Amino acid sequence: MSSNLAVTIDDVRDAAERLSGVAHRTPMLTSRTLNQRVGADVFLKCENLQRIGAFKFRGAYNAIACLDDEARRRGVIAFSSGNHAQAVALAAGMSGTRSIVVMPEDAPALKLTATRQYGAQIVTFDRYTDNRFEITDRLAAEHGLSVIPPYDHADVIAGQGTTALEMWDQVEDLDTLVVPLGGGGQLAGCAVALRAIASSTRIIGVETEAGDKNRQSLRAGHPVRIAVPRTIADGVTGERTGELTFPLIQQLVDDVTAVTDDEILDAMTFLFDRMKLVVEPSGALAVAALLAGRIGQPGRVGVILSGGNIDVHRFAALVALARTT
């Protein structure tokens, strides 16, 4: 592993110490039906049961915990479609600091409401016409706030990587790890962890076909920007991969694949029907790829369910749509 990468295994282990007793140790579940359907031994890491309902809490809390006292006194700001928003709001409140979150005006109502209830001030924007980075940077400068990005931040990446450390402690000797992929913080962090403790494990990221910015970036050899994708997976609709996450993914990850909205719906329906798990579209990406046969020969495979933040009405509507297709 190159020594010039933004995050090391020591960073991930330090993050694990900060998160000990703070983040939930989420369960690993199995399904005989899933094993039979995909021809593998599958272990599901249920980050949909993490605090705020997604893995994002790990990175947000670690990043805020790493701030000095003066930075925490001034407060933090983040941009997010929902899960990172809630994570920053909760972590800021737990750390005694204020938070502003820049969120798309069409973000799911459940995520908007929860972010407010965790104590954040919300500033909305149009995800298709406004620039969330410019809005965030302007507000940060005006109010002297520390920016906590959803993925492109070393402390955030290290915090997300604790998921893989925890998985390996629960189930060793995985042949393959499959991770949902948006901006790449979770995939990059988990790759750093696994390459240090299980170097032969194959690592695969899964994004949407409509928003395959990482796959395109890997083909181009550098980060590329795409149009904001239109997909049911609202948690992974960013238009670019990260400057820090991309080199980690480029060097440490074996493959990136993509799934369609219909395949995501199939995964959500399977998880609900057969395992009684509620998983949001972006959280089901890895299972969607597995069910669609995109992972090759997975063997003993760990799969991250990255989030479960979806309200009952949208979940019912999506499941109903899946049953008609």
MIPA-346446 format. One record per residue (C-alpha): residue in one letter; chain; x, y, z. Coordinates in nm, 2 decimals. Example, Ala and Ser with C-alpha at 12.3 -4.5 7.8 and 13.67 -1.06 7.14 Angstrom:
2
KETOR residuo cadena     xx     yy     zz
KETOR       A      A   1.23  -0.45   0.78
KETOR       S      A   1.37  -0.11   0.71
// end
This chain:
325
KETOR residuo cadena     xx     yy     zz
KETOR       M      A   0.00   0.00   0.00
KETOR       S      A   0.14   0.34  -0.10
KETOR       S      A   0.24   0.56   0.19
KETOR       N      A   0.11   0.88   0.03
KETOR       L      A  -0.26   0.79   0.06
KETOR       A      A  -0.48   1.02   0.27
KETOR       V      A  -0.59   0.75   0.53
KETOR       T      A  -0.40   0.47   0.69
KETOR       I      A  -0.50   0.17   0.90
KETOR       D      A  -0.38   0.35   1.21
KETOR       D      A  -0.63   0.63   1.13
KETOR       V      A  -0.91   0.37   1.11
KETOR       R      A  -0.80   0.21   1.43
KETOR       D      A  -0.79   0.55   1.61
KETOR       A      A  -1.14   0.62   1.48
KETOR       A      A  -1.25   0.28   1.62
KETOR       E      A  -1.13   0.39   1.96
KETOR       R      A  -1.32   0.71   1.94
KETOR       L      A  -1.64   0.54   1.83
KETOR       S      A  -1.62   0.26   2.09
KETOR       G      A  -1.93   0.28   2.31
KETOR       V      A  -2.07   0.56   2.09
KETOR       A      A  -2.16   0.39   1.76
KETOR       H      A  -2.37   0.08   1.76
KETOR       R      A  -2.19  -0.25   1.70
KETOR       T      A  -2.43  -0.35   1.42
KETOR       P      A  -2.52  -0.72   1.37
KETOR       M      A  -2.42  -0.95   1.09
KETOR       L      A  -2.71  -1.15   0.96
KETOR       T      A  -2.74  -1.45   0.72
KETOR       S      A  -3.01  -1.60   0.50
KETOR       R      A  -3.02  -1.95   0.37
KETOR       T      A  -3.25  -1.84   0.09
KETOR       L      A  -3.00  -1.57  -0.01
KETOR       N      A  -2.72  -1.81   0.00
KETOR       Q      A  -2.90  -2.06  -0.22
KETOR       R      A  -3.01  -1.79  -0.47
KETOR       V      A  -2.66  -1.65  -0.53
KETOR       G      A  -2.45  -1.96  -0.46
KETOR       A      A  -2.24  -1.81  -0.18
KETOR       D      A  -2.22  -1.78   0.19
KETOR       V      A  -2.34  -1.42   0.25
KETOR       F      A  -2.30  -1.22   0.57
KETOR       L      A  -2.50  -0.89   0.58
KETOR       K      A  -2.36  -0.61   0.79
KETOR       C      A  -2.67  -0.42   0.91
KETOR       E      A  -2.56  -0.05   0.91
KETOR       N      A  -2.93   0.03   0.85
KETOR       L      A  -2.95  -0.04   1.23
KETOR       Q      A  -2.67   0.21   1.31
KETOR       R      A  -2.74   0.53   1.49
KETOR       I      A  -2.94   0.77   1.26
KETOR       G      A  -3.01   0.46   1.05
KETOR       A      A  -2.69   0.46   0.84
KETOR       F      A  -2.32   0.41   0.84
KETOR       K      A  -2.27   0.79   0.81
KETOR       F      A  -2.27   0.83   1.18
KETOR       R      A  -1.93   0.67   1.21
KETOR       G      A  -1.75   0.92   0.99
KETOR       A      A  -1.94   1.23   1.11
KETOR       Y      A  -1.87   1.16   1.47
KETOR       N      A  -1.51   1.08   1.42
KETOR       A      A  -1.45   1.40   1.22
KETOR       I      A  -1.62   1.62   1.48
KETOR       A      A  -1.44   1.44   1.76
KETOR       C      A  -1.11   1.53   1.59
KETOR       L      A  -1.18   1.91   1.59
KETOR       D      A  -1.01   2.13   1.85
KETOR       D      A  -1.21   2.31   2.12
KETOR       E      A  -1.21   2.64   1.92
KETOR       A      A  -1.35   2.48   1.61
KETOR       R      A  -1.62   2.30   1.81
KETOR       R      A  -1.71   2.63   1.98
KETOR       R      A  -1.77   2.79   1.63
KETOR       G      A  -1.97   2.50   1.49
KETOR       V      A  -1.98   2.28   1.18
KETOR       I      A  -2.15   2.27   0.84
KETOR       A      A  -2.22   1.99   0.60
KETOR       F      A  -2.40   1.92   0.27
KETOR       S      A  -2.60   1.61   0.23
KETOR       S      A  -2.91   1.45   0.08
KETOR       G      A  -3.00   1.31   0.42
KETOR       N      A  -2.80   1.04   0.59
KETOR       H      A  -2.48   1.25   0.64
KETOR       A      A  -2.71   1.54   0.74
KETOR       Q      A  -2.86   1.34   1.02
KETOR       A      A  -2.52   1.21   1.12
KETOR       V      A  -2.36   1.55   1.15
KETOR       A      A  -2.66   1.69   1.34
KETOR       L      A  -2.66   1.41   1.59
KETOR       A      A  -2.28   1.40   1.63
KETOR       A      A  -2.26   1.78   1.67
KETOR       G      A  -2.53   1.77   1.94
KETOR       M      A  -2.34   1.49   2.12
KETOR       S      A  -2.02   1.70   2.10
KETOR       G      A  -2.18   2.02   2.22
KETOR       T      A  -2.15   2.21   1.90
KETOR       R      A  -2.40   2.37   1.66
KETOR       S      A  -2.45   2.25   1.30
KETOR       I      A  -2.58   2.39   0.97
KETOR       V      A  -2.67   2.14   0.70
KETOR       V      A  -2.72   2.22   0.33
KETOR       M      A  -2.98   1.98   0.19
KETOR       P      A  -3.16   1.94  -0.14
KETOR       E      A  -3.51   2.08  -0.12
KETOR       D      A  -3.65   1.75  -0.26
KETOR       A      A  -3.47   1.54   0.00
KETOR       P      A  -3.70   1.28   0.16
KETOR       A      A  -3.92   1.44   0.42
KETOR       L      A  -3.82   1.18   0.68
KETOR       K      A  -3.45   1.28   0.64
KETOR       L      A  -3.53   1.66   0.66
KETOR       T      A  -3.75   1.61   0.97
KETOR       A      A  -3.50   1.39   1.15
KETOR       T      A  -3.21   1.64   1.07
KETOR       R      A  -3.41   1.92   1.23
KETOR       Q      A  -3.50   1.71   1.53
KETOR       Y      A  -3.13   1.63   1.59
KETOR       G      A  -3.08   2.00   1.62
KETOR       A      A  -2.94   2.12   1.29
KETOR       Q      A  -3.03   2.44   1.10
KETOR       I      A  -3.12   2.34   0.75
KETOR       V      A  -3.05   2.55   0.43
KETOR       T      A  -3.21   2.40   0.12
KETOR       F      A  -3.10   2.41  -0.24
KETOR       D      A  -3.21   2.28  -0.58
KETOR       R      A  -2.99   1.98  -0.65
KETOR       Y      A  -3.02   2.02  -1.03
KETOR       T      A  -2.94   2.39  -1.06
KETOR       D      A  -2.76   2.50  -0.75
KETOR       N      A  -2.40   2.43  -0.65
KETOR       R      A  -2.40   2.27  -0.30
KETOR       F      A  -2.02   2.31  -0.27
KETOR       E      A  -2.03   2.68  -0.33
KETOR       I      A  -2.33   2.73  -0.09
KETOR       T      A  -2.15   2.54   0.18
KETOR       D      A  -1.82   2.72   0.14
KETOR       R      A  -1.99   3.06   0.15
KETOR       L      A  -2.18   2.98   0.47
KETOR       A      A  -1.87   2.83   0.63
KETOR       A      A  -1.67   3.15   0.56
KETOR       E      A  -1.95   3.37   0.68
KETOR       H      A  -2.00   3.19   1.01
KETOR       G      A  -1.65   3.06   1.07
KETOR       L      A  -1.77   2.70   1.06
KETOR       S      A  -1.57   2.38   1.00
KETOR       V      A  -1.69   2.19   0.69
KETOR       I      A  -1.76   1.82   0.75
KETOR       P      A  -1.80   1.67   0.40
KETOR       P      A  -2.00   1.35   0.35
KETOR       Y      A  -1.70   1.16   0.21
KETOR       D      A  -1.40   1.36   0.09
KETOR       H      A  -1.24   1.41   0.43
KETOR       A      A  -0.97   1.20   0.59
KETOR       D      A  -1.14   1.17   0.93
KETOR       V      A  -1.47   1.09   0.77
KETOR       I      A  -1.31   0.82   0.56
KETOR       A      A  -1.13   0.67   0.86
KETOR       G      A  -1.46   0.66   1.06
KETOR       Q      A  -1.64   0.48   0.78
KETOR       G      A  -1.36   0.23   0.76
KETOR       T      A  -1.44   0.11   1.11
KETOR       T      A  -1.73  -0.08   0.96
KETOR       A      A  -1.48  -0.32   0.80
KETOR       L      A  -1.28  -0.36   1.12
KETOR       E      A  -1.59  -0.45   1.30
KETOR       M      A  -1.71  -0.70   1.03
KETOR       W      A  -1.38  -0.88   1.04
KETOR       D      A  -1.41  -0.92   1.41
KETOR       Q      A  -1.75  -1.07   1.37
KETOR       V      A  -1.69  -1.29   1.06
KETOR       E      A  -1.33  -1.37   0.95
KETOR       D      A  -1.20  -1.51   0.63
KETOR       L      A  -1.42  -1.33   0.38
KETOR       D      A  -1.34  -1.39   0.02
KETOR       T      A  -1.52  -1.08  -0.10
KETOR       L      A  -1.65  -0.76   0.04
KETOR       V      A  -1.93  -0.57  -0.14
KETOR       V      A  -1.99  -0.21  -0.05
KETOR       P      A  -2.25   0.05  -0.17
KETOR       L      A  -2.08   0.34  -0.34
KETOR       G      A  -2.17   0.71  -0.37
KETOR       G      A  -1.89   0.95  -0.31
KETOR       G      A  -1.66   0.67  -0.19
KETOR       G      A  -1.60   0.74   0.18
KETOR       Q      A  -1.72   0.40   0.30
KETOR       L      A  -1.56   0.20   0.02
KETOR       A      A  -1.23   0.38   0.06
KETOR       G      A  -1.22   0.35   0.44
KETOR       C      A  -1.32  -0.02   0.43
KETOR       A      A  -1.06  -0.08   0.16
KETOR       V      A  -0.79   0.08   0.38
KETOR       A      A  -0.89  -0.15   0.67
KETOR       L      A  -0.92  -0.47   0.48
KETOR       R      A  -0.60  -0.43   0.28
KETOR       A      A  -0.41  -0.41   0.61
KETOR       I      A  -0.58  -0.70   0.79
KETOR       A      A  -0.70  -0.93   0.50
KETOR       S      A  -0.50  -0.83   0.19
KETOR       S      A  -0.64  -1.12  -0.03
KETOR       T      A  -1.00  -1.03   0.02
KETOR       R      A  -1.16  -0.90  -0.30
KETOR       I      A  -1.32  -0.56  -0.26
KETOR       I      A  -1.60  -0.44  -0.49
KETOR       G      A  -1.80  -0.11  -0.49
KETOR       V      A  -2.15  -0.09  -0.63
KETOR       E      A  -2.31   0.23  -0.76
KETOR       T      A  -2.61   0.31  -0.98
KETOR       E      A  -2.59   0.29  -1.36
KETOR       A      A  -2.74   0.64  -1.38
KETOR       G      A  -2.47   0.78  -1.15
KETOR       D      A  -2.16   0.57  -1.22
KETOR       K      A  -1.91   0.85  -1.15
KETOR       N      A  -1.66   0.62  -0.99
KETOR       R      A  -1.66   0.37  -1.27
KETOR       Q      A  -1.62   0.64  -1.52
KETOR       S      A  -1.34   0.80  -1.32
KETOR       L      A  -1.15   0.47  -1.30
KETOR       R      A  -1.18   0.43  -1.67
KETOR       A      A  -1.06   0.78  -1.73
KETOR       G      A  -0.78   0.75  -1.47
KETOR       H      A  -0.89   1.07  -1.29
KETOR       P      A  -1.20   1.20  -1.11
KETOR       V      A  -1.47   1.31  -1.35
KETOR       R      A  -1.79   1.50  -1.30
KETOR       I      A  -2.12   1.37  -1.43
KETOR       A      A  -2.47   1.52  -1.45
KETOR       V      A  -2.67   1.48  -1.13
KETOR       P      A  -2.83   1.14  -1.18
KETOR       R      A  -3.20   1.07  -1.16
KETOR       T      A  -3.24   0.75  -0.96
KETOR       I      A  -3.45   0.61  -0.67
KETOR       A      A  -3.12   0.59  -0.47
KETOR       D      A  -3.13   0.94  -0.34
KETOR       G      A  -2.84   0.88  -0.11
KETOR       V      A  -2.58   0.85  -0.39
KETOR       T      A  -2.68   1.12  -0.63
KETOR       G      A  -2.36   1.33  -0.61
KETOR       E      A  -2.21   1.44  -0.93
KETOR       R      A  -1.84   1.37  -0.86
KETOR       T      A  -1.62   1.13  -0.67
KETOR       G      A  -1.37   1.26  -0.41
KETOR       E      A  -1.02   1.40  -0.45
KETOR       L      A  -0.92   1.19  -0.15
KETOR       T      A  -1.14   0.89  -0.20
KETOR       F      A  -1.06   0.83  -0.57
KETOR       P      A  -0.69   0.75  -0.52
KETOR       L      A  -0.78   0.51  -0.24
KETOR       I      A  -1.04   0.34  -0.46
KETOR       Q      A  -0.81   0.34  -0.76
KETOR       Q      A  -0.53   0.17  -0.56
KETOR       L      A  -0.71  -0.06  -0.32
KETOR       V      A  -1.04  -0.17  -0.47
KETOR       D      A  -1.06  -0.46  -0.71
KETOR       D      A  -1.37  -0.36  -0.91
KETOR       V      A  -1.66  -0.12  -0.93
KETOR       T      A  -1.99  -0.23  -1.08
KETOR       A      A  -2.33  -0.07  -1.13
KETOR       V      A  -2.70  -0.17  -1.09
KETOR       T      A  -3.03  -0.04  -1.23
KETOR       D      A  -3.32   0.10  -1.03
KETOR       D      A  -3.52  -0.22  -1.10
KETOR       E      A  -3.23  -0.43  -0.96
KETOR       I      A  -3.23  -0.21  -0.65
KETOR       L      A  -3.61  -0.26  -0.61
KETOR       D      A  -3.56  -0.64  -0.64
KETOR       A      A  -3.30  -0.63  -0.35
KETOR       M      A  -3.52  -0.41  -0.13
KETOR       T      A  -3.81  -0.64  -0.18
KETOR       F      A  -3.60  -0.95  -0.11
KETOR       L      A  -3.46  -0.81   0.21
KETOR       F      A  -3.80  -0.72   0.33
KETOR       D      A  -3.98  -1.04   0.23
KETOR       R      A  -3.72  -1.29   0.33
KETOR       M      A  -3.52  -1.12   0.61
KETOR       K      A  -3.77  -0.86   0.74
KETOR       L      A  -3.52  -0.58   0.69
KETOR       V      A  -3.61  -0.23   0.58
KETOR       V      A  -3.33  -0.09   0.36
KETOR       E      A  -3.34   0.23   0.16
KETOR       P      A  -3.25   0.22  -0.21
KETOR       S      A  -2.89   0.34  -0.17
KETOR       G      A  -2.84   0.10   0.12
KETOR       A      A  -2.94  -0.20  -0.10
KETOR       L      A  -2.69  -0.14  -0.38
KETOR       A      A  -2.46  -0.42  -0.27
KETOR       V      A  -2.73  -0.68  -0.24
KETOR       A      A  -2.87  -0.57  -0.57
KETOR       A      A  -2.54  -0.65  -0.74
KETOR       L      A  -2.52  -0.98  -0.57
KETOR       L      A  -2.87  -1.08  -0.67
KETOR       A      A  -2.81  -0.96  -1.03
KETOR       G      A  -2.50  -1.18  -1.06
KETOR       R      A  -2.25  -0.89  -1.09
KETOR       I      A  -2.00  -1.01  -0.84
KETOR       G      A  -1.86  -1.32  -1.01
KETOR       Q      A  -1.76  -1.59  -0.77
KETOR       P      A  -1.80  -1.43  -0.43
KETOR       G      A  -1.74  -1.73  -0.20
KETOR       R      A  -1.77  -1.61   0.15
KETOR       V      A  -1.90  -1.26   0.10
KETOR       G      A  -1.96  -0.97   0.33
KETOR       V      A  -2.22  -0.73   0.22
KETOR       I      A  -2.29  -0.39   0.37
KETOR       L      A  -2.64  -0.27   0.41
KETOR       S      A  -2.55   0.10   0.44
KETOR       G      A  -2.87   0.26   0.54
KETOR       G      A  -3.24   0.22   0.62
KETOR       N      A  -3.38   0.58   0.62
KETOR       I      A  -3.70   0.56   0.42
KETOR       D      A  -4.05   0.65   0.53
KETOR       V      A  -4.33   0.39   0.52
KETOR       H      A  -4.52   0.56   0.24
KETOR       R      A  -4.22   0.57   0.00
KETOR       F      A  -4.11   0.22   0.10
KETOR       A      A  -4.46   0.09   0.03
KETOR       A      A  -4.47   0.27  -0.31
KETOR       L      A  -4.14   0.14  -0.42
KETOR       V      A  -4.22  -0.22  -0.32
KETOR       A      A  -4.55  -0.19  -0.50
KETOR       L      A  -4.37  -0.07  -0.81
KETOR       A      A  -4.13  -0.37  -0.78
KETOR       R      A  -4.42  -0.61  -0.77
KETOR       T      A  -4.56  -0.47  -1.10
KETOR       T      A  -4.23  -0.49  -1.29
// end
